[in-house]
Amino acid sequence: MLPKAGPRIAEVIKLANEIAREYEREYVGTEHLLLAIRREGEGRGAQILARRHLSEAMLREEIDKLIKLQMEETWVFGRLPGTPHFKNVMAVAIDECQHLGEPEVRTEHLLLALSKERGCVAFQALESLGVTYEKAYDDLKSLA
């Protein structure tokens, strides 16, 4: 039986859509999801990022740098940008929720999933800013 979505998940997904529109994208990517977790501000995902002293502005700056680099690589090598890892992150968040024995998927599960999804912009931003899966997991346990 799959866990249900926690009350903040709908808000985070709504914010991710808004952020994607701010970036003038026609898709919602992991980078938008990461910024939405921070912008929502109340969930444990946001609390973990705050404990790591990561503001939305700091995350956005890192994401913008990575997107610019990705676009330069695309231009130089003629590759099309890869598709977002959004769907996989959602599946991994459900797995994290189940692994932790919790009844609903919440922002902390999304953050843990983002910190595992190698190759996506959110993972790269978190990694550059020193947030690993292990650190996020440890922070989550200390919040309990």
N, C-alpha and C positions, 0 to 999 in steps of 0.2 A: 504494500500500500504506500503510495507516494504521500509525502508530507504536503500540507497546504501552505500557501504563501502567507507569510507573516504580514501584519498590517502595514509595515513600512515598505514592503516590496513594490506594491502598486505605486506608491509615491516616488520611489527611486526610479522605477521604469518610466513614469511620467516625466520626471526631471531629466532622465537620460535622453528622452525624446526631445525635450526642450533644448538641451545642450547640443544635441546633434543638429538641430535647426540653427542654433547660434553659430555652429561651425559650417553651416550651409551644406550639410551632408544629407544624402537621401537614404541613409541607413543608420542604425544605432550600433555603434561599435563598443568594444570593451573600454576604450578611453572615455567614452561618454558615460558609461556605467560607473567607472571609477570616480569621475567628477561628481556624478549624481549622488553616490554614497556619501561623499564629503559634504556636498551642498545640503543634503537632507539633514545632516547634523545631529540627529537624535539617536540613531541606531548604534549598535555596538561596532559596526563597521566604521562609522564616523568617529567613534570614541577611540578605536585603535589607531586610526590615522592621526587624530589629535594627540594621542600619547606619543606618537612618533614626530610630533611637531610639524605635521604636514597640512598646510592650509590648502584651500581650493586653488589659490593663486600659485602656490609652489607646484602643485600637481599640474595645473594648466600650463605653466611655463615649461615643465619637463615634457609634457605631452606635445606641446607646440614644437619644441625642439626636435622631438622624435618624428613628428609628422613632416616637418620641413626636410629632415634628413631622408626620410622615406620617399618624399616627392623628388628630391634631388637624385636619389638612386634610380628612381623610376625613369626620370628624364635621361640620365646618363646611360643606363643599360636597356632602355626601351621596354622595361617590364611594366605590366599593369599592376596597380596596387592590389595586394591580397585582400580577400574577403574577411570581414570581421569574424572573430571567434565567439561572438555573442552567444550563439546557440549552445556551444560546448560549455561555456562558462555557466550557463543556467543549469545544464545537466550535472556538472561537477558540484555546483552549489547544493543541488538536491542530494547528491551523494554525501557531501560534507554534513548536511543536516542529519541525514540518516545515521552516518557514522557517529555523530555526537549524541544520537538518541533523542533528538529534539523533534517536537511535533510540527513545527513550521519553519519554512525557509525564511531567513532574515538577512539583514545587510551584512552581518559578519560572515555568513556562509558565502555570499557573493564575493566579499573581499578575499576570503581564503581561496575561492575558486580562481579569482583573477591572479592571485599570487602563484598559482600553479600553471596557468595557461601560457606556457613559453611561446614566444614568437609574436604575441599580440602587443599592441601599444601600451596597454595598461600594465602588463607584466614588466615590460621594459622600463616604464616610468617608476613603478614600485621598486624594481631592482636598483635603478640608478639612485633612488632616494633611500636605499638601505632597508627596504621592507621585504623580508622573505616570508615564505609560508610559515616557517618555524617561529619567527619573531611575532607574526600576526597571531599565530595559534597560542603562543605563550601569553601574549597580551590578552587574548580572549579569555584564557583560563584565569588570569588574574582579575578580570572584571566580574567573574562569577561570584 
